[in-house]
Amino acid sequence: MNRVDGFYERRDETTFESTPATAGPWGPQAQHAGPPSALLTGEIERHHVADGQRLGGVSVDILAPIPVAPITVTTSVVRPGRRTALIQATGVVGERPVLSVRAWRLARVDDDYPAVDPTPPVLDTDPDHAQDGGVIPGANTDGYLAATQFRFTTGSFAEFGPAAAWGRSLCALVAGEEPSPWQRVLILADSSSGMSLAAHPGRFPAINADLHVVLHRDPVGDWIGIDAVTHSMPGHGAAAYARLSDTTGLIGTCAQTLYASTVR
């Protein structure tokens, strides 16, 4: 992949050109869900979040494979409110909705509210001393994997089982625009299941249908820590969970519902 300035280029107020950097690990035609989740969330912030407000939780539903193609984003208020409001964004490619994001907009906690945040950094190794993480078996290493950097403290993309890593984006989300703290998290959080695969994805694929992220505070800096585990139970289901941090401590959690199957 040639170097790009962002995962997207803004065409107009609502439409974005998807660059090759959005292509996911399973092929160059479909996007990794991280960048579009961050894109839609950013449009919610741009249109609906004012000073003294923040997003507390974001829920992403992946409605269809997301082509590497122009995507149009619209937002609407589902539940209005001064201190709490539910905002929705929808991403459409062609005539087809491919991604839906709902976010709770909340008033920021008052300055005199008790501070309870005793958790030290989730990862016990800083990014400079962590290790590059190899490659997911059979993955497309251009696109998203070339536009992000993951440095592992335990596990790796080439191994199966729980893993912990620092991640950051190597390009802007939208060329020429500064990503918000929430956007920096969402570009990476969708990789939780991919970095903690339970088994070989060619034989036992597990694809996430959604992503739920809750942050009790905004991250500081570019590096986001992800401490991830995937659980699967024959005859039942599969899910991935992760604790999220920056270099100073815990910032939140995320979860993904996985569609898991056996290739026969």
ABEGO torsion letter per residue (X at the ends): XBBBABABBBABAABBBBBAAABBAAEAABBBAAAAAAAAAAAAAAAABBBGBBBABBBBBBABBBBBBBBBBBBBBABBEAABBBBBBBBBBEABBABBBBBBBBBBBBAABBBBBABBBABABBAAABBBAEBBBGBBABEAAAABBBBBABEBAABBEBBBBBBBBABBABBGBBBBAAAAAAAAAAAAAAAABABBAAABBBBBABBBBBBABBBBEABBBBBBBBBBBBGBBBBBBBBBBBAAEBAEBBBBBBBBBBBX
